[in-house]
C-alpha cells in the first residue's frame, strides 16, 4: 500500500480557488424589523471546498518501532542480542564475523577497543513537529451547521540517540582506561493519511466573526518509510569513515520480513474534535483558525494504543454553490 503527501496539491487547489469570474452578489432576505429597504446577510448553503494548512504534533507512543530492536518471528520485540541495531553494529560493521571493523576506524581505535551494550540502545525517541495539509469539504446545512469530510496528510520525522563507548587510548583493555562515550543518531520517517467525517457548528450570530466547534471520527493510515542509524565522526578529518546503516532494509530479509507488513503499515480509527474562530470574508470565502486534537489508535507497531495527537491550522473554504 503506497500513499504520498503530494505538495503540488496545495498549488493546484489554490489555483482552483481563485475564481475566474466576478463573485456572485450576496444573498439577501428582508429583515423582520424593516421590510422596506433594510436587508440582512444569509450564509450560503451547499458544498464548500477547502484547503487546510497547519502544524501537527504526533504522540510519541509509536516512535519506539524505530529504536533498532525490531521484532522476532513470534511478533515480539527482539532481545538486545537479537536486535537489528546490535547485529549491524557489532557483527556487520564491527567485524565480529571476520570482516573489516568499520566502527573502530570511525572511532579511531583498534579492533576490540570499543563496546556496544544494551544501555547504549536508543531511548526517548520522539516525533518532531511537522506540517499537516489537506483537502477539506463541508456541506452547509444551514447558517449554523455543516457536515465535514476531510482528507489530511503529513510526513513525520523521528529522532533519537544511541551511544558506543571506546577506550581513551589504542592499547586495548578497559580495566585501566576511562571509556569515551560517543553519541550517534537514529532517525525514522513515517507518513500518515487521515480521512475524517464530522459535524461542525457555528456558535454566535455575528455576520463576520463567530466561534466554531466540531467533532467526528478519524480513520488513519500510517506507513513507516525510513529507519537509519547515522554514525558520523566527531573528527572532521575522519569524515570519510562516516557510516549510515539502513535498518529498514533489514525488515525485507528473513526472519524480520515475516511481520514487517503488519508492524510497519496499518490503519486505525479514532475521534477528532476542534474549536476555533470562523471568519466570513464574503459569500464565497470563509476562513477558520482551528485547534484540532484527535484521539487515535495508529495502526503500526507491536501493540497499538489510543493516544492523543494535536493540530493547529488554518482552513479556507470556497463556496461552490
C-alpha positions in Angstrom: 0.0 0.0 0.0 1.6 3.3 -1.1 0.5 6.8 -0.4 2.2 10.1 -0.7 1.5 13.6 0.5 1.7 15.4 -2.8 2.7 19.0 -2.1 1.6 20.0 -5.6 -2.0 19.5 -4.5 -1.6 22.7 -2.4 -0.7 24.7 -5.5 -3.5 23.2 -7.6 -6.1 23.9 -5.0 -5.1 27.5 -4.6 -5.3 28.0 -8.3 -8.7 26.3 -8.3 -9.9 28.6 -5.5 -9.2 31.8 -7.5 -12.4 32.4 -9.4 -12.2 33.4 -12.9 -15.4 35.4 -12.8 -16.8 38.0 -10.6 -18.2 36.9 -7.2 -22.0 36.5 -7.1 -23.9 39.1 -5.3 -24.7 38.4 -1.7 -27.9 36.6 -0.9 -30.4 38.7 1.0 -33.7 38.3 2.7 -36.0 41.0 4.0 -35.4 41.9 7.7 -38.2 41.3 10.1 -37.6 44.7 11.6 -37.6 46.6 8.4 -39.5 45.2 5.4 -38.6 48.2 3.2 -35.0 48.7 2.1 -33.1 47.2 5.0 -31.7 43.7 4.3 -29.5 41.2 6.2 -26.9 38.7 5.0 -27.8 35.0 4.8 -25.0 32.3 5.0 -24.7 30.4 1.7 -25.9 26.8 1.7 -24.5 23.9 -0.2 -21.0 22.5 -0.8 -17.8 24.3 0.3 -14.4 23.1 -0.9 -11.4 24.0 1.3 -7.7 23.9 1.9 -6.1 23.1 5.3 -2.5 24.1 6.3 -1.2 23.7 9.8 1.2 22.1 12.3 1.0 18.6 13.7 2.3 17.2 16.9 2.2 13.3 16.9 2.2 11.3 20.2 5.5 9.5 20.8 3.6 6.3 21.6 4.5 4.6 18.2 8.1 6.1 17.9 9.6 3.0 19.6 9.3 1.0 16.4 12.4 3.0 15.1 14.5 2.1 18.2 16.6 -0.6 16.4 15.3 -3.6 18.3 12.9 -4.9 15.6 10.7 -8.0 16.2 11.0 -11.7 16.1 9.1 -14.4 14.2 6.6 -14.6 17.1 5.7 -10.9 16.7 7.5 -9.9 19.9 10.2 -7.3 20.5 13.6 -8.7 19.9 16.0 -9.1 22.8 19.1 -6.9 22.7 21.3 -9.8 21.5 19.0 -10.4 18.6 18.2 -6.8 17.8 18.8 -5.4 14.4 21.0 -2.5 15.6 23.2 -4.7 17.7 23.7 -7.2 14.8 24.6 -4.4 12.4 26.9 -2.5 14.7 28.7 -5.4 16.3 28.6 -8.2 13.7 28.3 -6.5 10.3 30.1 -3.1 10.7 32.1 -4.1 13.8 34.0 -7.0 12.1 32.9 -9.7 14.6 32.2 -12.1 11.7 35.8 -11.7 10.5 35.3 -8.6 8.3 36.6 -5.1 8.5 35.9 -3.3 11.7 34.5 0.0 10.3 33.4 1.1 13.8 37.0 1.0 15.1 38.0 3.1 12.0 35.3 5.6 12.7 36.3 5.9 16.4 40.0 5.9 15.5 40.7 3.0 17.9 41.9 -0.6 17.5 39.6 -3.5 16.9 38.4 -4.6 20.4 38.8 -1.2 22.0 35.1 -0.3 21.8 31.8 -1.9 23.0 28.1 -1.6 22.5 25.9 -2.7 25.4 22.1 -2.7 26.0 22.5 0.5 27.9 23.7 2.1 24.6 20.5 1.4 22.7 18.3 4.3 21.7 15.8 5.7 24.2 13.4 8.6 24.3 12.6 8.6 20.6 10.0 11.2 19.6 8.4 12.8 16.6 9.4 16.3 15.7 6.8 19.0 15.0 5.7 18.8 11.3 3.2 20.1 8.8 -0.3 18.9 8.1 -2.0 19.7 4.8 -5.3 18.6 3.4 -8.3 18.9 1.2 -11.4 19.7 3.3 -15.1 19.7 2.2 -18.1 20.9 4.0 -21.8 20.6 3.2 -23.5 23.6 4.8 -26.9 22.5 6.0 -27.9 26.0 7.3 -26.1 29.1 8.5 -25.1 27.2 11.8 -24.5 23.6 10.9 -22.4 21.7 8.4 -21.2 18.1 7.6 -17.4 17.8 7.2 -15.4 15.4 5.0 -11.6 16.0 5.3 -8.5 14.3 3.8 -5.3 15.4 5.6 -1.8 14.1 5.2 1.6 14.6 6.9 5.1 13.2 6.9 6.7 12.6 10.3 10.3 12.5 11.4 11.6 10.6 14.4 14.8 11.3 16.2 16.7 9.5 19.0 20.2 9.0 20.3 22.4 5.9 21.0 26.0 5.5 22.1 29.1 3.5 21.5 31.9 3.5 24.1 35.6 3.3 23.4 38.8 3.4 25.4 40.8 6.6 25.7 43.9 5.0 24.0 44.6 2.4 21.4 46.4 -0.1 23.5 43.4 -2.3 24.3 41.8 -3.4 27.5 39.2 -1.5 29.5 40.3 -2.1 33.1 42.7 0.8 33.3 41.2 3.1 30.7 38.5 5.7 31.1 35.9 5.0 28.4 34.8 7.7 25.9 31.1 7.7 25.2 30.4 8.5 21.6 26.8 9.6 20.8 25.1 9.0 17.5 21.7 9.5 15.9 18.9 7.1 14.9 16.2 8.5 12.7 12.9 7.4 11.2 10.4 8.7 8.7 6.6 8.0 8.6 3.7 9.0 6.5 0.1 9.4 7.7 -3.1 9.9 5.8 -6.3 10.8 7.7 -9.9 10.6 6.5 -12.3 12.5 8.7 -16.1 12.6 8.8 -17.6 15.1 11.3 -20.1 17.7 12.3 -19.4 21.4 12.6 -21.4 24.0 14.5 -21.1 27.8 14.3 -21.8 29.5 17.6 -22.8 33.1 17.5 -24.8 35.5 15.4 -22.2 37.9 14.2 -22.2 38.4 10.4 -18.4 38.1 10.3 -16.7 36.5 13.3 -18.0 33.6 15.4 -16.9 30.7 17.4 -16.9 27.2 15.9 -16.8 23.6 17.3 -16.6 20.3 15.5 -16.4 16.6 16.2 -16.3 13.4 14.3 -14.4 10.1 13.5 -10.9 9.8 12.1 -9.6 6.9 10.1 -5.8 7.0 9.7 -3.3 5.1 7.5 0.3 5.0 8.7 3.4 3.7 7.0 7.0 3.6 8.3 9.3 4.7 5.4 12.8 5.1 6.8 14.9 3.9 9.7 18.6 4.7 9.8 21.4 4.7 12.3 23.7 7.6 11.5 27.3 7.3 12.8 29.3 10.5 12.0 32.8 11.0 13.2 33.3 13.9 15.7 36.7 14.5 13.9 36.1 16.4 10.7 39.4 14.9 9.3 37.8 11.4 9.7 34.5 12.1 7.9 35.3 9.6 5.1 34.6 6.9 7.7 31.1 8.1 8.4 28.5 5.2 8.4 24.8 5.2 7.6 23.1 1.9 8.4 19.8 1.3 6.7 17.8 -0.6 9.3 14.6 -0.5 7.2 16.2 -2.8 4.6 16.6 -5.5 7.2 12.8 -5.8 7.5 12.8 -7.2 4.0 15.1 -10.0 4.9 14.4 -13.3 6.8 13.4 -13.6 9.6 12.4 -10.0 10.0 10.2 -9.8 6.9 7.7 -12.2 8.5 6.0 -9.4 10.4 7.2 -6.3 8.6 3.9 -5.6 6.7 1.9 -6.0 10.0 4.0 -3.7 12.1 5.2 -1.1 9.5 2.0 -0.2 7.8 -1.6 -0.2 9.1 -4.9 1.5 9.7 -6.6 2.7 12.8 -9.7 4.6 13.9 -10.2 7.4 16.4 -12.1 10.5 17.2 -11.5 14.1 16.3 -12.5 17.4 17.9 -12.0 21.0 17.1 -12.5 24.5 18.4 -11.7 27.8 16.8 -12.8 31.0 15.1 -15.0 31.3 11.9 -14.5 34.4 9.8 -16.8 35.1 6.9 -15.0 37.2 4.3 -17.8 37.3 1.7 -20.5 34.9 0.3 -17.7 32.9 -1.4 -14.9 32.7 1.1 -14.7 31.8 4.8 -11.5 31.3 6.9 -11.3 29.2 10.0 -8.5 29.2 12.6 -8.6 25.8 14.4 -7.2 23.8 17.2 -8.0 20.1 16.3 -6.9 17.3 18.7 -7.5 13.7 17.9 -7.6 10.5 19.9 -6.3 7.8 17.6 -5.1 4.3 17.5 -2.3 4.5 15.0 -2.1 1.0 13.4 1.7 0.4 13.4 3.9 -1.3 16.0 3.5 -4.3 18.2 0.6 -3.1 20.4 -1.1 0.0 19.1 -3.0 2.0 21.7 -5.2 5.1 21.7 -3.1 8.2 22.1 -3.7 12.0 21.8 -2.4 13.9 18.9 -2.6 17.7 18.3 -3.0 20.0 15.4 -3.3 23.8 14.8 -4.0 25.2 11.5 -5.8 27.5 9.0 -8.7 26.3 6.8 -10.0 28.3 3.9 -13.4 27.4 2.3 -14.7 28.3 -1.1 -18.5 28.3 -1.6 -19.2 26.2 -4.7 -23.0 26.7 -4.7 
